[in-house]
Amino acid sequence: IKGLVLTHGHEDHIGAIPYILQKIKLPIYGTPLTIGLLENKLKEHHLGKVDLNIVHAGDNIKLGKMEVEWIRVNHSIPDSCAIALKTPLGYVYHSGDFKVDFTPISNAKGVIDLQRISQIGEKGVIAMIGESTNVLREGYTMSESKVGETFNRIFSEKRTNRIIIATFASNVHRVQQIINAAEKFKRKVILSGRSMVNVIETARRLHYLDVKKDTIIDIKDIKNYDEGELVFITTGTQGEPMSALTRIAYGEHRKIHLTPNDVIILSATPIPGNETDVTKVINKLLESGAEVIYESLTEIHVSGHACQEELKLILNLVKPKYFIPAHGEIRHLYKHAEIAESMGIPKDNIFVMDNGNVLEISQNDAKFVADVPSGEILIDGLGIGDVGNIVLRDRKHLSEDGLIIVVLTVSKEKMEVVSGPDIISRGFVYVRESGDLIEDVRNVVKKTLDRCDRREVLDWSLLKNNIKDDLKSFLFHKTKRNPMILPIIMEI
């Protein structure tokens, strides 16, 4: 592997790198903010010296027989780029995550470089990999600057209220607009959430944020200001259990306690699958008496991903021979394939791929040739990939039905039970309040033991299975529940 090239610094694009580097050392290339955010992650993993290389939009590097060019695009994080990979057969264009924004927060220098994308298309693109996140949405994605106008309006209307805004930590442009509104209306800014503090510190150090010297204050100094002089920027837009906003909603935050004078703004959309968690947090915030503003009520969030007309524009400029929709669920990929076909790309030249598929492109054709191992690697504490299906099945079973432990002491000499059975319940029923059921369980185990002859008493495996089978049948009949049953036999 000649190198790892990065399009931008979002977690789903750089989060696995520390784990990859534990397996293989390789040079990494990315734009300044992307590398800055990656450095934070690498420090947490204590990986020592890593070959990090900073590039800028417009730069070219040679990797083996290929050249890599970074092309500026718009997204919800600064320094986002598409990748043009020059190969002996022509260019491969990787869109990265993008949208088309003609009025970005980072001024005219931050506008997507449609001219260069068009030039690459004219030179001949053999294949395009295109992101599909917003392919189900018609029209165009609104400009990020629209959110700034909404913030200014809310800050103007809520001059005496304390304002708490939740957004993605990596959305530096959004944070900049909150800071702009805070400075305009003479408010101090407090950051809450570890990822928010880390990202903002990195963005300030690399001059991606324009902040006056005394705008951001420490959370311990909030007692020195009136509520109308404060705005909090926090993490937790997806209802994450340990995030700052969730802890605030449930009254578990050490410094921030809600009052009816608070205005809370959720400046993000729920990622598919997170809707329930987000709704729970919104409900909890509303119960405190605070006012909650979220996307369906006002324009306090715009997406960082292209809608259908922007996707069509890029397809029209790139004019790829082969098209591979990516970065989406199956329904997104098929919709993007349908749009590409409507733009004139032959159906046989469009490949909807699964993770692990290998597409081989030659001078004359493209075809699937193999599969490589792929799938999820679970990170659990310090363990990497050591939690398999059996462990996950047991955890699910325990979480849903609880645990019954049966403890027996058996005499090896006399070949008989000398103590027990003792019954311990965890997550199934509370023993002190379920005395009759526990006594019934004990009697079932005794009957099982009475049924076993002396040889079975010494055959632990057979005895355990008999106890499990009899108890499982009894408990399901009695409670319609199926707890995990764990017999423990001690020999003396």
Backbone hydrogen bonds, N-H to C=O, Kabsch-Sander energy under -0.5 kcal/mol:
donor,donor_aa,acceptor,acceptor_aa,energy
4,L,27,P,-2.5
5,V,3,G,-0.5
6,L,29,Y,-2.5
13,H,10,H,-2.2
14,I,10,H,-1.2
15,G,11,E,-2.7
17,I,14,I,-1.4
19,Y,16,A,-0.8
20,I,16,A,-2.0
21,L,17,I,-2.7
22,Q,18,P,-0.6
23,K,20,I,-1.7
24,I,20,I,-2.2
28,I,51,D,-2.9
29,Y,4,L,-2.8
30,G,53,N,-2.1
35,I,31,T,-2.6
36,G,32,P,-2.4
37,L,33,L,-2.6
38,L,34,T,-2.0
39,E,35,I,-2.5
40,N,36,G,-1.3
41,K,37,L,-1.4
42,L,38,L,-2.5
43,K,39,E,-2.1
44,E,40,N,-1.4
45,H,41,K,-1.2
46,H,43,K,-1.1
47,L,42,L,-1.4
52,L,50,V,-1.7
53,N,28,I,-2.5
55,V,30,G,-2.3
58,G,70,W,-3.4
59,D,56,H,-2.6
61,I,68,V,-2.1
63,L,61,I,-0.5
63,L,66,M,-3.1
66,M,63,L,-2.0
67,E,86,K,-1.8
68,V,61,I,-3.1
69,E,84,A,-2.2
70,W,59,D,-1.7
71,I,82,A,-2.5
73,V,80,S,-2.0
74,N,99,K,-1.1
80,S,77,I,-0.6
81,C,7,T,-1.8
82,A,71,I,-3.1
83,I,94,H,-2.8
84,A,69,E,-2.8
85,L,83,I,-0.6
85,L,92,V,-3.2
86,K,67,E,-3.2
86,K,84,A,-0.7
87,T,85,L,-0.7
87,T,90,G,-1.9
90,G,87,T,-1.5
91,Y,124,G,-2.3
92,V,85,L,-2.4
93,Y,91,Y,-0.5
93,Y,127,A,-2.6
94,H,83,I,-3.3
94,H,92,V,-0.6
95,S,93,Y,-0.6
95,S,129,I,-2.8
99,K,74,N,-1.8
101,D,99,K,-0.7
107,N,104,P,-1.0
110,G,107,N,-2.3
111,V,108,A,-1.5
113,D,72,R,-2.6
114,L,112,I,-1.9
117,I,113,D,-1.9
118,S,114,L,-2.4
119,Q,115,Q,-2.1
120,I,116,R,-2.4
121,G,117,I,-2.1
122,E,118,S,-2.0
123,K,119,Q,-1.6
124,G,120,I,-1.0
126,I,91,Y,-2.0
126,I,124,G,-0.6
127,A,91,Y,-1.4
128,M,322,Y,-1.9
129,I,93,Y,-2.9
130,G,128,M,-0.6
130,G,324,I,-1.6
131,E,96,G,-0.5
132,S,326,A,-1.2
132,S,327,H,-1.0
134,N,306,A,-0.5
135,V,132,S,-1.7
137,R,134,N,-2.0
145,S,103,T,-0.6
146,K,143,S,-1.5
147,V,144,E,-1.4
148,G,144,E,-0.8
149,E,145,S,-1.2
150,T,146,K,-1.4
151,F,147,V,-2.6
152,N,148,G,-2.2
153,R,149,E,-1.9
154,I,150,T,-2.5
155,F,151,F,-3.0
156,S,152,N,-1.9
157,E,153,R,-1.9
158,K,154,I,-2.1
159,R,156,S,-0.5
161,N,158,K,-0.8
162,R,261,N,-1.0
163,I,230,L,-1.5
164,I,263,V,-2.9
165,I,232,F,-3.4
166,A,265,I,-3.1
167,T,234,T,-2.1
171,N,168,F,-1.4
172,V,170,S,-2.3
175,V,171,N,-2.2
176,Q,172,V,-2.5
177,Q,173,H,-1.8
178,I,174,R,-2.0
179,I,175,V,-2.6
180,N,176,Q,-2.6
181,A,177,Q,-2.2
182,A,178,I,-2.5
183,E,179,I,-2.8
184,K,180,N,-2.1
185,F,181,A,-2.0
186,K,183,E,-1.0
187,R,182,A,-3.4
188,K,229,E,-3.5
189,V,215,T,-2.8
190,I,231,V,-2.2
192,S,233,I,-2.5
197,V,193,G,-2.4
198,N,194,R,-2.5
199,V,195,S,-2.6
200,I,196,M,-2.4
201,E,197,V,-2.3
202,T,198,N,-2.0
203,A,199,V,-2.8
204,R,200,I,-2.5
205,R,201,E,-2.3
206,L,202,T,-1.9
207,H,204,R,-1.4
208,Y,203,A,-3.4
209,L,203,A,-0.8
211,V,209,L,-0.8
215,T,212,K,-1.5
216,I,212,K,-0.5
217,I,189,V,-2.7
221,D,218,D,-1.9
222,I,219,I,-1.3
224,N,221,D,-1.9
225,Y,222,I,-1.8
229,E,226,D,-1.8
230,L,227,E,-1.6
231,V,188,K,-2.1
232,F,163,I,-2.7
233,I,190,I,-2.9
234,T,165,I,-2.8
234,T,232,F,-0.5
235,T,192,S,-0.9
239,G,236,G,-1.5
243,S,240,E,-1.5
245,L,235,T,-1.7
247,R,243,S,-2.1
248,I,244,A,-2.3
249,A,245,L,-2.8
250,Y,246,T,-2.0
251,G,248,I,-1.5
252,E,247,R,-3.3
253,H,247,R,-1.0
257,H,255,K,-0.6
262,D,259,T,-2.1
263,V,162,R,-2.7
264,I,291,E,-3.4
265,I,164,I,-3.0
266,L,293,I,-2.8
267,S,166,A,-2.7
267,S,265,I,-0.9
268,A,266,L,-1.3
274,N,271,I,-2.9
278,V,274,N,-2.4
279,T,275,E,-2.5
280,K,276,T,-2.1
281,V,277,D,-1.8
282,I,278,V,-2.5
283,N,279,T,-2.7
284,K,280,K,-2.1
285,L,281,V,-2.4
286,L,282,I,-2.4
287,E,283,N,-1.9
288,S,284,K,-0.8
288,S,285,L,-0.8
289,G,286,L,-1.8
290,A,285,L,-1.0
291,E,262,D,-2.4
293,I,264,I,-3.3
294,Y,292,V,-0.5
297,L,294,Y,-2.4
298,T,294,Y,-1.1
300,I,298,T,-1.9
306,A,98,F,-1.8
308,Q,137,R,-2.6
309,E,139,G,-1.9
310,E,139,G,-0.7
310,E,307,C,-0.5
311,L,307,C,-2.2
312,K,308,Q,-2.3
313,L,309,E,-1.9
314,I,310,E,-2.1
315,L,311,L,-2.3
316,N,312,K,-2.4
317,L,313,L,-1.9
318,V,314,I,-2.9
319,K,315,L,-2.3
321,K,125,V,-1.9
322,Y,126,I,-1.6
323,F,349,N,-2.4
324,I,128,M,-3.1
326,A,130,G,-3.0
332,H,329,E,-0.7
333,L,329,E,-2.3
334,Y,330,I,-2.5
335,K,331,R,-1.6
336,H,332,H,-2.5
337,A,333,L,-2.3
338,E,334,Y,-2.1
339,I,335,K,-2.1
340,A,336,H,-2.5
341,E,337,A,-2.2
342,S,338,E,-1.9
343,M,339,I,-1.2
344,G,341,E,-1.7
345,I,340,A,-1.9
349,N,346,P,-1.8
350,I,347,K,-1.6
351,F,323,F,-2.5
352,V,350,I,-0.5
353,M,351,F,-0.7
357,N,354,D,-2.3
358,V,370,A,-2.1
359,L,357,N,-0.5
360,E,358,V,-0.6
360,E,367,K,-2.9
361,I,359,L,-0.6
362,S,360,E,-0.5
362,S,365,D,-3.3
367,K,360,E,-2.0
369,V,358,V,-2.2
370,A,358,V,-0.8
372,V,356,G,-2.5
378,L,376,E,-0.6
380,D,378,L,-0.6
380,D,383,G,-2.6
383,G,380,D,-2.3
385,G,378,L,-2.8
385,G,383,G,-0.5
388,G,386,D,-0.7
392,L,388,G,-2.3
393,R,389,N,-2.5
394,D,390,I,-2.3
395,R,391,V,-2.5
396,K,392,L,-2.4
397,H,393,R,-2.5
398,L,394,D,-2.9
399,S,395,R,-2.6
400,E,396,K,-1.8
401,D,397,H,-2.7
402,G,397,H,-0.6
402,G,398,L,-1.5
403,L,426,R,-2.8
404,I,484,M,-3.0
405,I,424,I,-3.4
406,V,486,L,-1.7
407,V,405,I,-0.5
407,V,422,D,-2.7
408,L,488,I,-2.8
409,T,419,S,-2.4
410,V,490,M,-3.4
411,S,416,E,-3.2
412,K,410,V,-0.6
415,M,411,S,-1.3
416,E,411,S,-0.9
418,V,409,T,-2.6
419,S,409,T,-1.5
422,D,407,V,-2.4
424,I,405,I,-2.7
426,R,403,L,-2.8
431,V,429,V,-0.7
433,E,430,Y,-1.3
434,S,430,Y,-0.6
434,S,431,V,-1.3
438,I,434,S,-2.4
439,E,435,G,-2.3
440,D,436,D,-2.2
441,V,437,L,-2.4
442,R,438,I,-2.4
443,N,439,E,-2.1
444,V,440,D,-2.2
445,V,441,V,-2.1
446,K,442,R,-2.2
447,K,443,N,-2.4
448,T,444,V,-2.0
449,L,445,V,-2.4
450,D,446,K,-2.6
451,R,447,K,-1.7
452,C,448,T,-1.0
452,C,449,L,-0.6
457,V,453,D,-1.5
458,L,454,R,-1.2
459,D,455,R,-0.8
460,W,458,L,-1.3
463,L,459,D,-2.6
464,K,460,W,-2.9
465,N,461,S,-2.1
466,N,462,L,-2.3
467,I,463,L,-2.3
468,K,464,K,-2.7
469,D,465,N,-2.8
470,D,466,N,-2.4
471,L,467,I,-2.6
472,K,468,K,-2.8
473,S,469,D,-2.0
474,F,470,D,-2.2
475,L,471,L,-3.2
476,F,472,K,-2.1
477,H,473,S,-1.9
478,K,474,F,-2.4
479,T,475,L,-3.2
480,K,475,L,-0.6
480,K,476,F,-1.8
481,R,475,L,-0.7
484,M,402,G,-2.7
486,L,404,I,-3.0
486,L,484,M,-0.5
488,I,406,V,-3.8
490,M,408,L,-3.0
490,M,488,I,-0.5
492,I,410,V,-2.6
